Amino acid sequence: MMVDPTLAEMGKNLNEAMKILEDGRKASEPDADRRQFSRSSIPGPLQGDGQDVASILQLVQNLMHEDEEEDKPSHRMQNVGEQGHMALLGHSLAAYISVLDRERLRKLITRIASDTTLWLCRLFRYESGSAYYHEDDREGLLKVCRLVINTRYEDYSTEGYTVLNSRQPVIYQSATCRPGLGQHLCSQLGLPLSSLCTVPCNTMFGSQHQMDIAMLDKLIREDVETGKLPLLLIANAGTPGAGHTDKLGRLKELCEQYGMWLHIEGVILATLALGEVSSPVTAATRSDSMTLTLGPWLGLPAVPAVTLYRHEDPALSLAAGLTSSQPVEKLRALPLWLSLQYLGHDGIVEKIRHAVELSQQLLEKLKNLASIKTSVEDELNSPVVVFRFSQETSAESSGGSVEGYFAGEREVLDSLNRWLCERLAQLVPASGVDIVELEDEGTCVRFTPLMTAAALGTQRCDVDLLVERLTELLPVLNCTLRLRLDFREEVYRHSALSYIEDLSWPGLGAVRYEPRIEELNDSKRQLEVEKINSELLVKLGDLDADLIFSTGLEFGPEKDCIFIGMATEDLDVAELVDMIAALGRDIEENGRLLENMTEVVRKGIQEAERQLQKDNQDKLMEEGVLRQIPLVGSVLNWFSPFQSTVKGRTFNLAAGSLDSTEPTYSMKAQTGGLASPETPTSSAKRLPGQRLFRREGAGGSDSHSETSSVGQAEDLSKERVPQPTPPSPVPDEAVSVAPESSKTPQVPADPEPTQENGESLDDWERSRTKGRNQDFRMESSLSL
């Protein structure tokens, strides 16, 4: 078999390139070299001799990963398998085929386009259809609108937009369509926004995500009566949010009645390839056009979307841009042509069936969770699962109703569901869950394996792991929702704390410490509040607790606050709020003490300077003038020594005064330099390993701390009481403060030993306390 050497070399180079790019950053490459390479990748003048392929690919690989940080988890990239390599090879082949001679190029692209169109029409049951391949998934609908305008306005090709003035065209879309789709069409077609009509969804009967057909009929009749022309209707086979399907059969009848074009799009169109398809989805095969996004469904990178349509006039299709006379534009189908052949019919059907089975697996497991509410149109065949943490079901499971639990409960639940989705996406990245905002339900978690499973490689074990992680997070959500009210009430009990109402915060809530400073103006008070709360946040973050303290959302409305994260069942809210208030009070008092000390030190220094000047003058008066002369003073001091009466000074920070150093030296001479014994330390109030703000179910830690604290108090009181001198039996409660010695036995009848200088026990205790106070004054002066 003859092989084109260029094609063989292209396939080889593609495999090598993919291997380099998929390997990521080499483990042996030092970070410094990588940073140097990144700096060298700044655009500059081209090298004269050029670079080889390996160097260029290495540059691309470094540009792909230069923004990644080692301490952050890297984002999971799409799983590019063999079928993905075929799609990428198609782009390279398209560039190579475009240089062929015109005749060979025409034959080749005709074969590629016809084969791909035929396969897609058979696969998705769309008979006698044509295909338009486009990069932007909105481009196919835009070309279809041009086709309908050319069809309904016969003079449009010659008169242009002036013919639209006779009868204004109207495009109808559902309220659940993709955001901005209708505006994009009007902008590209040059139509006013009045040509776009949004049809509301059902409010009384049927799904709240389906188009209201009765209202659509009424709107069409009103437009016809006012001289407008109903042009096109956009319906959904799987809404972008909840994945619900409009009543396509009834909509097709309505379009035929008014001569409108029916266009359908949505993820559920993928199920047309399965053997068993529900009747609402089967009606999509009767539509005038529909858009398929095969890339996400099959995990094919960089393949175009396809719009299948039915029209008998090729000239109008050419005028609308659905067909092209340029051969190169027809090569857009080449990557899809290669990928479909590689997968085959069974491979395509298996991928779609696998995604649907994943949805059914998750839906069955969610039914057993009491706090989860699902929003699924067809429980037997829906490939989209939307669920949310529901306050109503969680309240019923706890034995009470929380209707009207607190103001803004909808916003709080939305924030909790947003946190839930982010956590699930982080814990199980292969699940591909994302956040969706629905008008009636609010914020929900969406699982759409048809759009993500092929790219992420989602398997049944990933769904099991997703449910397992969800089960672990539900108690946290329930406890946080229940304790929010307790947290608010506890904050209100403290005058120094202000409760901050931020419904968008997923956690216990927010609090601000308000300093008791009334003499400051607003600007200085704001700075003081910011300073205290910043220091308080740092201190809370250093605590050994399971809670997360932060400054809140990045673009949140509240500033200078402390936001507390999610809570668990054993959280002691009262202890938490008391700790916040106590730490804030300490920070405020320490700040005031520092300010007062600054003033005291300043005044003390001034007083010390005055005292020094006075002492120098007194010394000069006592010594006389002769002793100040250098040579004479030395001789005079040798024969007649002079003892000055000027004493040393020490600055007492606690009292803010200058004192004499004589008591200090006399006390040190009396004690003889004996070091005071260490003060006894109290035992911890918590059990080993127990964290802050945690309640013990059996009260073990509380009883332990109470017992130990009482025992220490009794021991201290016994140490301070001297023993009786009469020779009587010593009670069991008597405790000796003298250290035990193996050589000298204890005599219970004798009095307790005293210090070496003959002090009693009480005198020794008082001297020890005095020594500690002096050490405190010395340490304070050194720290300043």
PyMOL commands that set and color helices and strands:
alter all, ss='L'
color gray80, all
select helices_A, chain A and resi 5-23+31-40+53-65+82-97+102-123+139-152+156-165+181-189+193-195+213-225+248-258+267-273+279-286+294-298+314-320+327-366+391-397+409-427+429-431+449-456+460-492+522-541+573-623+626-628+630-639+662-671+700-720+761-783
alter helices_A, ss='H'
color red, helices_A
select strands_A, chain A and resi 130-134+169-174+196-199+229-236+261-265+289-292+305-309+372-374+385-389+434-438+442-447+497-500+509-513+549-550+562-564+649-652+657-660
alter strands_A, ss='S'
color yellow, strands_A
deselect
rebuild
show_as cartoon
